[in-house]
Amino acid sequence: MLEEWTSLGKPLHRLTEKEKKKQYFIDALTERYRVDYDKVQPIPYIKDRLYCVDRVYVEGGFEFMANEQDTRGSGPWERLESYTSVISDQRIQSVRRIIEGEPGYGKTTMTLQLAYDWCNRVEGSPMRDVEVLIILRMRQLSGIRSIYRAIEVYLLGSDSRVKEADIAAIIRESKSAVVILDGYDEYPDQHSRRETDVQRILKLDLFANTPVILTTRYLPDYLVPITKRVRLTGFDEIARDEYIRKAVVGEDKIALSSIKARLKENPVLDDLCQVPLIFVMFAHIAHENQDFQNFKSVTEFSQFMIRCFHEHLKNKSKSMNTVRYSIDENDHAALDKLAFSAISQENQQITWSREDMYKQLGHDFYTTYLALGTFVEEEVVSYESSSKVEVKFYHKLFCEWYAAHHIVYILSERGQNMSLDDLFRHMKPEDLQYVYRFACGLNRNVGRSIIRYLMRSPELSLQFRILCLLERSGDVEGILSDVRTLCSGTVTIQRGDNRLLQRSAVQLLDIAAKHGILISRLHLDQCFAKYDATNACIVLKSDLRLNNLKTVKVLRVTGRIRETVSDSKGIEMTREELIGLFLTYGTLKEIRFEGREFQLPHSLPAEMIPPTLKTRNSIFSYENRRGMIHQLNWDDGQWQTSTGGPSLRIPQEELDQQWALKELARLSTDEIPVSCLHLDRCFSKFEVTNACIILTSGLRLTNLKTVKVLHVEGFMGDGTIPSRIEVTREELLGLLQTCKMLEGIRFEGLEYLLPLSITAEMIPPTLKTRNIKVSYEDRRGTIHQLNWDDGQWQTTTNEPALRIPQEELDQQWALEELARLSTDRIPVSCLHLDRCFSKFDVTNACIVLTSGLRVTNLKTMKVLHVGGFTGTGTIPSRIEVTREELLGLLQTCETLEEIRFDGLEYLLPLSIPAERMPPTLKTRNIMVSYERYRKHGVVHQLNWDNDQWQHQITADGSVVVYIFQEELHQQWGKKELAVLSTAGVSISRLYLDISFSNITDDAQSIILTSGCTIPVLHTVRQLRIRYADVDLEVFHRILAYTMACAEITELK
């Protein structure tokens, strides 16, 4: 007889009771998710055809935000390969991830596909390796006190033998768990004043080590810095074709071509169908309905779609043995009011009871719209464990459609007497864009009022206002004044915008051109692909074309701010294209390109320049990443900088390098000064023997005699650090002597290693008299300039600040600079030791770094900042700073005014006895401060009068307190807890890491491993104990201790 094996890798009869509960839990989740993913309904009214998600799911586009410095930033966004990348891609590995998507972009469908992969252990899917998957619909989490209770009720059922405590233990102890919270925008308690479990999850106070994925239309108010953002970008043509084949026509190529042809005949609909929900409905309707029309707006398509739903239901009811429906499709005022009421309140209503629907809409009306597919019924277990039927709209898009009708009714009836501020008070456009667009499209006069209202809201994007404006597409004359208002500023088309948003801007440009409306400035932000000389138009990366820019005065084209390997191929613009661009758009006064990715022609031969361009005297300029502006001189076709004379950039690509070398040779032959020669990540070395620069391609740069400024740019922090390039003293001096007209040379980049100094006897007298400016900018933006008198490097500030990082090579640079400043008695305003402090060597009066290097030149420092663990990554080993070390450090730094230690790894003495305190230190009154961890919310400052630490509370909200195993650390932790508790500061988490020993018999104090005790604290909300071996009796006392702490809601 074969043994029954479980997903835990053991036969069922060999599982422990604990493992059996875990297996039951996993099996129950699997069964629950199967019910959900097996009943996908692609189009509302087709209820007799439900699909498994894997049969109809088609991947759209995915991007993640690559800007790690600003979680709420606008980009840049980079492509992800697949929906599985949300789980597996190393670039977005974090315990907090957010998936953003506009309405209908498939956020929930994607979670169902992930559930399918997990339940079926799909080969190649990262979900195969996830032991426990939790998916909760956030609209169901109203008023929950425990997330574990919600899992028990909504996913397992009230009769489950796995209870809250079991669930918490299973998630905590599982080898890998993933939690997906679907639909934050539908979460009823997102603005609750009382802290909820969901808010605690977002703040890392709950599930701190468990990956949590949140799907939403918009960002929550609070995000932890480690949050990674992913967004859905919708369907491209490949995805559309795949869906039609999978879910609509199968392998019928004729039917496939027919549906695609209808889409291509309808450009506006083609763009709308980037939204997966709209495309899915279009595909099914187009396949079943031959009477298809052209649409100019999403309002027109929605009207057609709703009409198709009603026609389908009428045709179906004519069949024998079916229910007859006789509701007038134009009479839905009660539904309009219900929908408006749902979305116009601060906490939007998502679901209703069936009985409430009967009461508000009437039985016949409700059953008709249920049959239409407008509503969906769902049997759910309530939080109180009773079963009930909930009703919701098939999609929020339908709710917004009917709510827009009510808005039109209100504004038509009350007109000028209605305040739009009051009407739209709780209706955020970023959440409810379609209700605004529908209202503008349903009624011309109402649309005019709403657009005027939106024009007064500068925080709204231009694209959103354009979308609303274009819903009134049949009323061009009525919108011209609004078009003038929009065109008076800058019209921007961005790379991050979908095709629909980009086309809306293109339509605005077309309307302006046709009616002679001046456009002050057009900004193409990271979306310019090329200029098509054949068809005389600009092509965007989305393949949209700008055919009509005849009223644009200034065109600004910006490229990528940050580059990756995939961006290495630039955008080349030939001489012919550049001239054609100006000739095509005759009113352009200025064109400006900004960004490294653009490869512009190095010059224009004079005979190529039409006389009309010379007389127009339009401005054509290019700004590189350093802010240097190169402007084309129409008289000779050369680039000039603000210093005068042509400038040249030599990029990484060999073909472009050959072009540039030819141009440089011509300028050198004609003895034309080159104002700036920019070597863009292509410098390899200077060959002293042949007096030439070798490029990374192997090409040689020999014509250097007329170069005035040489800019050698390298790696500045994006991508993989390249191999180091050492520039020796001989190479640097040889390069300076070869460039006869050189006035300045500048190196920028981590790969360049310049000599730490040049001995005086090596410097030729001619170089001293020429006084060439030689500078080097490091990764921190500090500029070092060579002093020809002593051959040393100087910084550009009177009182320079220095940072010593973790990398040994950079440390050597900083130490050399510090030695020079100390020798010259130049004050150092701040010396920042960035996670590199190891100890202070009292015997030799020096700081020892983690690399082993020693900092000896400390006598001119004003401020010393010893920075440590900031809250990301692994907490390092502790570093104890003894009394002797601290006092020795203060005495060694003769000009020191302040010293500050930041970091959990540093352990400073609890006090300094008066007899150990030198009188000179008391009179100097140096400010000594210690902040163990910013999230602790306490700064300790040494009081020289009583030799004790004083405490300043810096927290403006709840704080986290860590206590580790070292005795000194535990004493500091006890001190901070006392300070915070006395001040009444809320402690969101007390974390005892290998520091818990026992608890007193009366359960009133925790005993730490050092013997320190922590009494009952009334401001702690979560107690977390790591690596503690406790028996049942001690565990019961711990529970009693937590009960005595009035605010504790979680023990882990």
N, C-alpha and C positions, 0 to 999 in steps of 0.2 A: 504494500500500500504506500503510495507516494505521500511524503510529508507536505503539509501546507506551509509554504514559506511566506513571510511577511515582508513589507517594504523596509523593515529594520534589519534585514539580512539574517534572520533567525527563523527556525520553525516556530509555529504558533505555540506549541506546547512547551517550548523552552523559554518563553518570555516571562520576565518577572511581572509582578502586579503593576509596577510603575511603567514598565515597557508595554504592557497590555493596554493601559490607559492611553499611552502615547499612540499606539497603533490604532486604537478605536478613534482617537481624535483625528488622525490623518485620514482614516477611512471615511469618517463623517464629513470632513471637509471635501474630500474627493467627490462624494455623492452629491453634496450640495452644489458644488461648482458644475458638475455634469448637468444638473437640471437647468442651470442658467445658460451654459454655453450650447446646449442642444436646442434652444428655442429662439434663435435669432430670427427676427422678422425684418427683412430688408426694406419693405415698403408697407405702410400702415394697413391698407385695406386687404392685403393678401394674407388672410389669417389661416388659410388651409395649407399654406406652404411655409413651414418653419424649417430652418436650416441649422446644422451644426456650424459653429463659428469657423471651423477650419475649412469648410467648404466655400465660404463666401469671403473670408478675411483676405484682404489685399493690402499690402504695405504701401503707405504713402511715404512722404519724405520726413526725415528726422534730422534735427540739428541740435547741437549743444552750445551753450554759451562759453566761449573760451576765456573770457575775462574773469580771472580768479580774484582780482582785487576789489571788484564792485559787484556783489551778488545781484543788485537791482539794476545793473547797467544795461545798456542797449546793445551790447555786442563787443567784439565780433562773434558771429555764429559760425560754427564749422559743422560739416556733414557727418552724420552717423550712418553706418551701413544698413542697419536693420532694426526692427523693433527689439530683437534680442540684445542689441548693443546697449539698450537701456540698463540691462542687467550686467553685461559682460565687459563692456568697453572700459579699459583701464583709465581713460582720460576723465571719466565721470564717476570713478569709484568713490563712494561716500555713503555714510549712513543716512543721509538726507538727500533725496532727489525729488525734483518737481517736474512733472510733465505738463506743459502748457499747450492749450489748443483752443481755437475759436469754436463756437457752436457747430456741431456737425462734423468735426474733424476726426472723430473716431477714438476718443480717449477711452470710453467705456468698452468699445469693441476690442481695443488692444489689450485691456486687462482680461477680457474673456479669452483671448488667444493665449495669453500667458498662462491662464488657468488651465486651458486645454493642454498646453505643453507640459505643465506640471502633473496633471492628472494622468496623462498617458506616457509620461517619461519619454518624450519625443527625442529621438536620437539627434545629437548636435545642438540641442537647445540648452542654454545655461540653466533653465528651470529644472532640468533633469537632476542637477546636483543640489537643488534646494530641498531640504528635508521638510520644512513646514512653510506653507503659504497661507497667509491671512489676507482676504479681500473683504473690505467692508464698504458698503454704500453710505456715504456720509449724510445723505438726506435722512437716514434712519437713526442717526445718533443724537437726536434732540434730547437734551436733559440727562444724558448718561453720566453716571458718577464713576463707573469703572469700565474701562475699555475691555477688560476680561469678561465682565458681565455681558457686554454687547456681543462679544464673540460667542459666548455660551448661548445666548438667546437667539441671535439672528443667524448663526451658522450651524449650531448643533441642535437646537430645539430644547424646550423646557424639561423634557424627560431624560436629557443626557446624563450619563453617569460620570462624565468629566465636568468638574465644577471649576469655578473661578481660580481657586488656588492651584488646581492641577494645570490649568491653561497657562498661568503665569510661569509655573515651573517648567513646563514643556518648551515654551518659547525661549526661556532663559537658558535652558540646558541643551537645546537642539544644536546639532553641528552647524546647521545653516538655516536661518529663517528669514523670510521677506514679508513685510507688511505693506499692503497696498490700500490706501485710503482714496477711494474714487469719488470725485465730484466735490472738491472743497467749496466751489462756488454755490453748491446746493446745501451746504452745512448750516443748519438752522441756528447754531449757537456760536457762530464765528465772531459775533460782536458781544458775546456775553461778558458781563462784568465779573462774574465769578469764573475763576480759572477752571477750564475743563481739561480732561485727559488729552484731548486733541491738541490744545494749546501747549500742554506740557510735552507732548511728543515733538511738536515743532521746535520747542526750546531745548530739546535734548534732556529734559528732566525725566522723561519716560522713554523706554526703548533706546537708551543712549548708545548701545552697541549693536542694535538690530537695524539692518537696512530698512528704511521706510520710504515708500514712493507715494507721492501725492499727485493726483491729477486735478487740474483746475483750469478755469478760463482766465483767471487773473491771480496775481501773487498775493499770498496772505500778508497781513500787516507786519508780522514778525518772521524773520528768517535768520537762522544761525549762519555765520560766515562760511561754514563748510558746505552749505547747500549747493548742489549742482542742478543746473536748469537745462531741461530738454524741451524742445517745442516741436509740434507736428506742423508740417508745411503743406499737407494736402496731397492730392493726386496729380501726378504728371500723366502724360499720354500713355506710357507703358503700363502704369497702374490701372488706368481706365480700361485699356484693352484686356488686361488680365481679369478684371472684374466681370466684364461683359461675357467673356468666355466661361468663367467659373460659375456664374450665377444666373445668366440671362439666356444666352443662345447656344452654349456649348461650342461645338466645332463648326457651326453653321457660318461659314465665312461671308456669305452674301448678307445674312442678317447683321453680322458684325460691321461690315462695310456700310450698310444702310444707317445704322445708329451713329457711326462715326461721321458720316456725311452730314447728317442733320446737325451734329454738333459744330462742324466746321462752317456750315452755312450761317451760323448764329454766333458771331464773335463774343457778344456779351455773355451768352449762355456758356460758351466755351470757357470763359474765365470763371464764371460762377461755379462751374463743375470742377474747379480745383477743390471745392468743399466736398468731401466724400459723401455726406448725407444727401446733398443736392444732386450729385452725379448719380448716386444709386437710384433715387426716385426718377430722375430723368431717363436713365437707361431702361428701367422697367416700363415706364409710361411710353417712351418712344417705341419700344418693341411691340406694345399692345395697341397703340393708338397711331394711326396713319395721318390723322388730321393734326399736324403739328405746325406751329407758327413761329415767327421770329419774335424775339423778346429784346426789349431795350433796357430792362431793369429787373432786379430780383423781385420787385412787387408784381410785375406782369407775369413772371414765371410762377410765382406763388398762387396768383389768381387762377392761372391755367391748371396748376397742379390740384388745387382744391376742387375745381370744377370737374377734373378727371375722377377724383375720388367719388364725388356725388354721382357722376354718370355710371361709374362701375357699379355702385350700390344699386342704382335704379335698374340697370340691366340684369343684375343678379336677382333682384326681387321679382322680376317678371317671370323667372323660371318657376316651375311647379314645385310645390311643397317647400316654399321659402317664405320667410317673414316679409310682409309688405311694409315699406317705409314711405311716409308721405310728408316729411318735414320739408318746408321751403328752405332751400339752401341759402337764400339771402336773408333769412330771418334768424339772426343769432345774437341779438342784443344782450340777452341774459348771459350767454357765454362770454361775450366781449367784456361785460362788467366783471364777471368772475375772474377772467384772465388778468384784467387790469388791476383788480384788487390784489391778486396774488403777487404781482411783480412790483407794485408801487409802494409796498411797505418796507420798512427797514430790514426785517427778516422775511425774505420772500417765502411764500407758501408753495411747496412743491407737490404735496399730496393732499388728497381729500378722502373721506370715507364715502362709500357708495351711497349711504343714506343721505349724506350732506349733498351729494350731487343730485339725487332725486329731488330733494327739497328746493335747491336753487334753480335747477334747470327743467325739472319735470321729467317724469318717467320716460315718456315717448322720445323727447328730445335727447335725453341721455343715452338711451339704447340705440338711437340712430347714429349718434356720433361715436359711440363705442363700436358699432358695426363699421363705420367709416374708417376706423383706425386712429381717429383723433385722440381717443383716450385708450389707456391700457389698464387693465385690472391686474392686481397682483395680491395673492394671499400671503400675508406675512404674519410672523409671530411678534406681538407687541412686546415692549419692554417689560410689561407686567405679566408676560408669558401667555397671554390669551391670543387666539388666532382671529384675524380680521381681514377684510378685503380693503386694500388701499387702491385709490385711483390716481393716475397721473397722466399728464399729456404724453403722447408718444415721444415727443421731443420738445424741448423748451422753445424751439423755433415756432411751433404751432401756438404755444401760449403767447408768444410775442406777436404773432399774426393777429390773433383776435383782440389782444390788448390794444394794438394799434388802431383797430376799428373804434374802440371806445374812446381813445384819445381824439380821433377825428370827430366823433360825436360831441364830446365835451367842448372842443374848441369851435366847432361849427355853431353850437347852440349858444355858448356864452361869449365867444369872440373876444373883444377887448376887455371884458370884465374878468377874464381868467388870468391869473398870474402863472406864467410858465415856470417860474422858480418854485412855486408851491406844487405845481403839477408834477414836475420831474425831480422833486427834492431827493428821493431815495432811488432814483433810476439812473445808475451809473452807465454812461455810454460804453465804457470798456467791457461791461457785463451784458448790456442790453442793446447792442448796436442795431440789431434788426428791427426792434420796435420803433426806433427813430426813423430808420430808412423806410419801413412799411408805411408809417404815418405820413411821411413826405410824399410817397408815391401814390397813396390812396386818394389824396385830396390836394389839389393845386394850391388853394388859399391857405390851408392848414400847413402844407409843406413850406410855404413862404414864411409863415410865422415861426415855425420851428427852426428854419435855417437862419433867420435873423437872430433868434435866441442863441443858436450855436455859435454864430459869429462873435458874440460877446464873451465867449469862453475861451481865452487864449491858451488854457491848459490842454484843450482838445487838439488832436493832431489835424494837420491840414487834410490828410487823406480821408479821415472820417467825415469832415465837413464836405469834401468833394463828393463822397459816396452819397451822402444825403441829398446834395444838390442835384446829382445826376439821376436820382429816382424820379425827378420831375423832367425827364428827358423830352417829353412831348411839349414842353413849355419853354423853349429856348429863349424866346423874347422876354419872358417873365423872370429869367434868372440872370440876365446880363449884368444888372447892377451888382448882384452877388458875385458874379465872376470877376468883375472889376475889383471888388474888395479883396478877393482871394489872390488875385494876380498883382496887387500893389506891393506885396512883400516878396519873399522867396518861395518859389514852388520847388519842392524837393521830391525826387524819386529815389528811393533807397533800395539797396540790395535786399534788406530783410523783408521788404513788402512783397506780398504775393502778387500774382499776375493781375488779380482783380483790382488791387489798390494801385498798381502801376498803370493799368489801363485807364483807371479813373483820372489819374493825373494827365495821361496822354489826351484823353477826351477834353479835359479842361484846356489844354494847350491848343487843341484843334478849334474849340469854340472861340477862344481868344483870338486866334489867327484869322478866322473867318469874319470876325466882327471888329477887327482892328484894335483890339484891347492890348495895351502895352503890358508886357511881363518884365518886371524890373530885373529879376535874377532867376535863372533856372539852375538848380544844383543837382547833378547826377552823382549820388553818393554810393560808390562801390558797385555801380550797376552798369557802367559803360563797357561795352564789348568791343565795338569797332565802328569806324565810319565806312559805310558801303558806298564807294565812289560810283559804282555802276548805277545804283538807284538813287544816289544823292540823298542819303539819310543816315542818321545815327541808329545803330542797332544796340539794344540793351542785352544784358546777359540772359534775360528772360525771353529773348527773341522778339520782343515788341520793337516797333520802329517809330522813330520820331521824324515824321515827314514834313511837319509844318511848324517851323520855329521862326516865322518871319517877323514876329513882334517881340522876340526876346532880345533884350539889350546885353545882358551879361550871362555867359555860360561858364559855370564852375564844375569841373570834373575831378572828383577825389577818388583815390584808390584805397587799397587796404592799408589800415594802420598797422596791423600785425600780420606777419607772413609766416607760412608754414612751408614744409617741403612741397606740398601740392601746389603752392603758389609760385614756384620758382620760375615758371614760364610767364614772361611778362606780356603786356599788350603793346604790340608794335604799331606805330603809325608812320606811314611812308610820307615822303615829300608831297607826292600827288594827293594823298588823302588830306594832309594838312591844308594845302591850298584849296582843295575842293570843299572842305568844311567851311572855310571863310566865304568862298564864292556862293555856296548854296544858301547860307543864312546871311543874306545881305545886310540886315540891320544890326548884326552883332557888333558891339563896340569893344567887347573884350571876351577872350577865352582864356581860362586858366586851368592848367592841369596840376594836380598835387598828388604825389605818391610815387613810391619806388617802382611800382609795377609797370608804369608807363615808359615805353622806349620810344622817344621822339627822335626825329632826324637830327643829326649833329649840326647840320647847316642846310640852307637852301641856296643853290646856285642862283646868282643874280638873274640869269636869263630865264629861269623858271617862274619868277615872280611877276604876275600880271601888273601892269601899270595902275589898274584900279585899286589894287590892294595897297600900293605905295601911297596913293593919294588919300585913301580912306584913313590911313594911319591908325588902324585898329590895334589893340594891345593883345599880344599872344605871349603868355608867360607860363613858366613851369617852376613849381616850388618843390624842392626836395624835402626829405624828412627832417633836415636840420634847419629848415626855415629859410634857406638861401634861395632867392628868387632869380631865375634866369629869364630874360625878356628878349624876344626875337627882334632884331633890327632889320626892318624891311628894306633898307637901302643896300645892305651887303649880304643879307641872309644869315648873319651870324647871331649866336646867343651872347647876350651881355648880362653881366651882373651889375649890382649897384656900384661896384668899383670901376666899371667900364671895361671894354674889351670882351672878346668871346670867352665862353667857359665850356668845358667838355667833361662829360661823365663817361667813365669806362665801366661797364657792368660785368657780370659773371659770364655771360654767354659769349662764346668765341666769335661767332659771326659779327655780333655788335662790336666786339673788341677790334676786329679787323677794320670796320668802318671808322671807328674812333681813331685808330693809329694812322690811317691814311689822312684824316683831317688834321691830326696833330702834326704830321710830317709837312703838310702844306703850309700850316701856320708857321712852323719853324723855318721852312725855306724862305717864306716871305717876311720873316722876322716880325710877325704879328704877335704881340704879347697875349698870353692866355691868362685871363684874370683868375681862373680857378680850374685845376685839373682834379677831378673827383674820382678816386679809385674805389669803386663800390664793391667791397668784399671780394676783391680779385688780386690784392697784393700778395706776392709770395716772398720775395726777397730783393735786395739790391745787390747786384753783382759788381764788386769793386773793380775787378780786372777789366771788364768791358764797359764800365760806367753806364749801366742800364738797369732798369727795373724789370724783374721777371714776374709775369702775371701767373695766376693759378692755372691758366690754360697752357702755359709754356711759351706764349708769345713774349717778345721783348719790347720794352719801351725805351727807345733811344733818343727821341727828339724832345729833350727836356729843357733846352737852353732858354726858351721864352716863357716858361711857366712862372707865374708870379706867386700863386698859392697852390700848395699841394695838400689835398685832403684825403687821407687814407682811412677809410671807414671799414669796420669789421663787425664782429658779433656784438650785439647790444642787448642780449638777454632773451631772444625768442628762438626756440628750437634747440637743436643739439649743439653743444659747445664744440667748435672745431679744434683741430690740432693747434698747439701753440706755435707761434712764429717769433723767433728771437731776432731782434735787430741789434747787431753788435755795435760797439763804438766806431769801429772802422767803417761799417756800412752806413751808419748815420752821417758821419763826417764826409764820407765819399759822396753820398747823395746830395748833401748841402753844397759841396764844391762843384758838382756836375751841373746843377741848376743855377746858371749864371745870374738870372734875373729874380731868383727866389726871394720873396719877402717873408713868407710864412709857411710852415709845414705843421700839420696836425694829425695825430694818430688817435683813433677812437676804436676801442674794441677789446674784449677780454683776451683774444688770442695773441695780441701783440705784447711782447716782453722787451721793453726798451732798457738800455743800460741804466743802472742805478745812479751813475754819475760819469762824468768824463774828466779825467785828470787834466790839470791845467797845461802840462807840457805836451798833451796830445792835440790841443786846439790850435790850428793855424791862425796867425795874427789877422789874416784877411777875413776870416769868419767873425772874429771879434769886432772888427770895424764895421762889417756889414750888419751885424746885430739882427740876424734873422730870428723871427719869433718861432721857436720850436715848442710845441705843446702836446700834452697827452691827456685825454679825458678818460677816466676810469668808469666803471659800471655805475658808480654812485653819483656821477656828474661832477666829481671834483676834478678841476683842471690843474695840471702840473706844468709849469713853464720852466724851460732851461735858462739858467743864469750863466751868461757867457763869462762873467768875471771869475767864478769859482767852479763852473762845470756841474753845479748842483741843481736839483729840481726845486722849484718854489711853488706854493699854491697861490691862488689869486686873491685871497682875503687877508686882511691885516691880522685878524685873530682866527686862524683856520680851525675847523673842526675835523677830527679824524675818526673814522670807523675802522676797527680791526675785525674782519669777518672770520669765518671758520676755515677758509681755504688758505693753505700755507703760502702759496705764491703771492697772494694778495697781502698776507700778513707781512711778508718780507718788504714789500713796497711801503706799507704803512709804517713799519718800524724804521726804515731808512728815512722817511719823511719826518717822523717824530724825533729821530736823532738830530737831524739838521735844525729843526725848530728849537730843540733844547740847546744845541750848541750856540745858536744865534740869540738865545734868550727871548724867542718869540712866544708869547702866551698862546696856549691851545685852549680855545673857548670850551671845547668838550671832547673828551676821548671816550668813544663808545666801544666797549668790548662786547661784540655781538655773539653770544653763546660760545665764547672761546676762553673764558677765565677758568683756570684750574686751581691756582692757589697763589698766596703771596709768600715769597721766600724771605723770611726775616733776616737770615744770616747774610744774604747777598743783596738785600733791599731791592728786590725786583719782583714783578709779576710773572708767573709762569703760565704760558698759554697751553691749551689742550694739545697743540702740535709739538710742545716741548720748547718752542722758541721763548725767549725771555724779553720782557719789556723793562728796560733799565732807565730810560730817559723820561723821568716822571716829574722833574722839578718845575716845569713851566705850565702844568695843567691847572685849569680853573675848575672844571667839572669832570668827574669820572662817573660814567654810567656803565654798570655791569649788568647787561641784559641776559636773561635766561629763557626758560620755558614759557611760551606765550599761550599755550592751550591747544596746539595742534601737534599731532605726532605722538611718539612715545615719550613719556616722562623720563628724563635722564637720571643717572645715579646722583645721589645727594653729595654736595660739596660743603664741608664744614669750614667756616671762617672763624678761627679762634680769636680770643681777646688779643693775644699777642700779635696775630697777623693783622687784625683791624687797626690796632694802635700803631704798629710799624708802618703800615701803608699810609696812614694819615700823616705821620711824621716825615716820611720820605717825600711826599708830594708837598713841597714847600709853599707853593702858591694856591693850594687847593682851597676852594670855597664850598664845594658840595660833592658828596659821593652818594650814589644811589644803587642799591641792589634790587633787581626785579627778577623773580623766578622761583619756582617751587624747589629747584635743586639746591638753592643756597640756604645754609643754616647759620645764622649769626648768633653771637652770644646773647643770652637773655638779659644780661646786665654787665656793667663794668664797675668793679669795686672802686671806690674813691681813691684808695691808696695806690691803685695801679694807673691812675690817670695823671699824665704829665701836666704841670700847670700851663705850659705853653699851648697845649691843645685847647684848654678851657678858654684861654684869652682869645684864641683864633676863632672859636665858636663856629667851627665847620658844620654845615648842615649834613647830617648822616641819616639817611632814610632807607627803609626796607619794606618792599611790597612783595609778599610771598607769591601772590597770584591775583591778577586784576579782578577775577570773579569772586575773590574773597571779600573785596570791598573795604579793606583796612590797610592804611599806610602807617607804619611805625617810624617814629622820628626820635633820635637820641636826644635826651635832655641833659646838657652838660652840667646843670646845677645839682641834680640828684643822681646822675649816672644811670637813669632808668629810661625805658622807652615810653614815649607818649603815643597815643593812638588816635588817628583821624579816620573817621568813617567816610568813605568816598562813594559807597553804593547808593544808587538812586532807585533801586528796585531790589528784587530777591538776589541772593548770592549763593555760591557753592563753596563748601569748605572741605579740603582734603586733609587727612591725617595719616601719615605713613608710619613705618615701623621704628624709625630712629627716635630715641628718647627725646632729643632736643626738638625734633619736629613735632612730637606729641605735646611737649610743653608749650611750643608756639601755638599749636592748634587749640589747646585748651584756653590760652590767653585770648585768642581771637574770638572764640565762641562766647567767652564771658563778655567781651566788649560788645559784640553784635547783639547778644541776648539782652544785655542791659539797655541798649538803645532801641530794642524792639524791632530790629531789622529782620525781615523774613529770610530764612535760610532754606532755599529750595531743595538742596541736597547736602547731607553730611555723609562723606565718603570715608569709611574706615578701611584703609588698604593695608592688609597684613598687620593691623595694629590692635584688633579686638582680642582681649584675653578672657574676660568673664563679665559677670554682672552681679551686683550686690544682692544679698538674700532678699532685701526688701524691694528689689527691682527699681531703686531710685537713682542708681548711678551705674554707668558703664565703666568697667575697669580696663584700661589699656595695657599693653604688654610691658610698658615701662613702670606701671603702677599708678600712673595718673588716672584720675577719675573724671568722668563727664556727668554732671547731674542732669536731672530732667530738664529739657529745654522746651519752652512753649512756642518757639518760633520756627522749629524745624518741620518741613513738610515731607521729606523723604529721607529715610535712613538706609544706607547701602553698606553692607559688611562683606568684605572680600577676603576669601581664604581664612575662614574661621572654623575650627573643629568644635562643634557644640553638641551636647547630648540633648535629650528631650526636655530635661528639667531646666537647663539653661535657656533652651529655646522658648519655653513657656514664660520665663522671667523676662526675656527680650520682648515678647508680646505684651507683657504687663507694663514694661518700660515705655513701649510705643503708645499704649493706651493712655499713660500718664502724660505723654507729650501731646497736648491738645490738638495740634495742627497736623500731626503726621497722618498721611493718607496712604503711604506705601512703604513697605519694608521689603528689601531685596537682600 
